[in-house]
Amino acid sequence: MDLVNDMKARVETYWSHLKANEPYNKAIMEGRATQSMVTHFLVNIHYLIQHTPIHLDLAIREADKRKLTKLKAFFQNKKREEVGHDKWAENDLAIINQKHILQSQGNSIDPSMKQLIAHIETIITTDPYLYLSYIFFAEYLCVICGPETTEGLEKKCGFPPKSMTVVENHAELDKDHVHEWEGVMKEIVDANIYRPLFFANLEKTIVYHQQFYTSCAESKAHAAA
């Protein structure tokens, strides 16, 4: 069976579930998302993206220790692509007049986000190959959710244009990355070994990821002024 297409199908199913059932994304689709919700999302995504270079450095070291040359090269290239992406979230917060929130960011990070970051670090140190399944999940989800999320926030919820560039820009850039995954998987992954491990990690990642989204819907910490 095709590993990449099957992973795509799982992420697509997850996105369909989020739109229909998960409170934060459902609020966006129905025009009910508030500044508080979106601020909570952006502050936590900013924190997650700040950790991406840290996680990639960890993955590079772990691959190097195991003499996984092709995997190490993949992570090195990915790190070069990720430089400066946290600035997108900072700009988005400025547009919705919430950039000052980052000054007290440490008190604003949701426990579910900290759990997701800890999970990512655990899979990297356990087996850096597993990090591939997380990167695929993050990139493909952004590609398929980006246009609908942006449209919902702007047209249904009344947020200013370009107030969710952290999603928009990733969605655009990650289109190319998603097209490359078929070749990446064939070149550096033994699907017979990693297929069940990748899907097990997808399920764990989805649990933490959905908990974070739910926290956005419940956030009242940054009510609109």
N, C-alpha and C positions, 0 to 999 in steps of 0.2 A: 504494500500500500504506500501511497505518497505521503511522506511525513509532513512536508510543508503544507500541502493542501488540507490535510487532516487537522493540523494545528490552526490553520486559518479558519476552518469550519468551527472549531471550538471557540475561538475568539469571537467569531461572528455570532454564535449562539449567546455568548456572554453579553455582547453589546445589545442584542435584541432583548435580553432579560433586563438589562439596566434601563433601557428606554421605557419598558412596559411596567416595571415593578419597583425599581430602586428610587427612593424619594428624591434625591438630588437631580438625577438626570430626568426623571419624570417631571419635576418642577420646571426644568428648562424646556422640555418639549411642550409643556402645557402653559408656558408663559408666566410661571409663578416664582422663578428664581429671584432671590433677593441679593442685595449688595453684601449682606452678611455671609450668605452661602458662598458666593463667588470669591469673596475675600479669603475665606477659610480655605477654599480650593487653591487659590493662587499662592498663598503663603506656604502651604504645605508642598505644593508642586515645586515651588522655588527651592525649598529645602531638599526635596528629592533630587532635583536636577543638580544642585550643588554637590551632591554625593556621587553623581555619575563618574566624574574623573577619579574620585577616590576609589570607587568600585572597580573601575577599569585598571587603575594602577595595581590594585590587589589582584585582579585577574591576570594581569601581565606577570606579576611575580609568581603566582601559583602555577601558571603555564610554564614559566621558565624553570621553576623547580622540578617540574615533571618532564622537562625537555620536549614540550609540545610546541614545536617551532611554528607550525601553521596557525595554531590557535593563538599563540602569543602575537603573531603578526596581525591577525584579525583584530585583536583587542587594541593593539597599538594604532592601527588605522582608525578604529572606532573612536579612540580618544581624541585624535586630531579633528574628527568631525564634530565633536561635542563642545568644543571650546566656545564659551560665551553665551550658551543657551539660557543660562539663568537670568541674563539681562532681559530676556523677553518677558519673563514673569514680573520683573521689577517695573518694566515699562507699562505693563498691563495694570499693575496696582496703581501706578501714577495716574493713569487715565481715569480710573474709577475713584480717584482721590483717596487712596488707601496706602500709598507707598510708605508712609510713616510707620505702618504696622511692622515693617521689617526691623525696625529699631528694637522691638521687643519680641522678635521672632521666636526666641527660645521658649518663651512662655505660651506660644501660640501653636506649637507643633502637636498635632493630635497623636495620642498613643498608638493608634492604628498605623500611622505613617512611620513611627519609630519601629513598630513591629515589622512592617514591610521592609524597611531598610536593614533591620537585623536579619531578616529572612534572606535577603539578597546576599549579605555578607557570609551567611552560613553556607549557602549553596556554592559560593565561589571557593571557599576554603575546603569544602567537602570534595568538590570536583568542579574545576573551572568550566568544563564542558556544559554544566547545568546552567551557567549564566547565559548561554546562548538562547535557551528557551525563554528566559525572562526578557532578554533584549528583543527577541522576536515578538513576544506578547506586547511589550510596550510600544514598539514601532507599528505593528499592524493595528492594534486598537486605536492608536492615534490617527492612522490613515482613515479608518472607517468611521470613527466618531467625530473627527475634526469638523467636516463640513456641516453636519447636522447640529453639533453643539454650537458652533459659531452662529449659524443661522437662527437657532432657537434663542440664543442670548440677545442677538441684535434685533431680530424682527418680532419676536414674541415677547421678550422680556424688557426691551427698550434700553439695553446697554449700548454704549457708544461703539461705533465701528472701531476695529482694531484694538478692542479691549481684551481679547483672548488670543493674542499672537503666539503665546507659548504653545497653544494647541494648533493654531493655524499654520505656523511656520514648521512645526514638527510634522504635521500631516503632509505638507508639501514636500519636505525633504525626505521623509520616510517612504514616500512612494517609490523612489529609486531603490532604497534599501530593501524594501519588500520584494521587488523584482529580482534582487540579487540573492535572496535567501536560498533559492533552489540550488544554485551553484555552490553556495557556501556549505550547505548541508552535505551535498554529495562529495565535496572535496575534503572536508575535515571531520565529518561525523560518521560513525558506524551506526546506521539507523537500527540495525538489529539489536544492538546493545542499548542505545539511548532512547529509542522510541518510548518505552514504558516509563523511563526516568524523566523524560521531558514532559510527558503528560501528567505524571504525578506532581511535578513542580508547577505546571500550569494550574492545577487544581488548588495547590497551596497558595500560590500567588493570587489567584482570584479571590480566595477567602479574605486575605489581608486587604486587597485592593477594594473590594466591595465594602468592607468595614470602613475604609477611609471615605468612600463616597457617601455612605450613610452619615458619617460624622459631619460632612458638609451641610447636609439637610438639617441637621440638628443644631448647627452652630448659631449661637446668639451672641458670641463674644465681640463681634465687630458690626454692630447694628449701624445702619446708615445714619449719618448725622442729620 
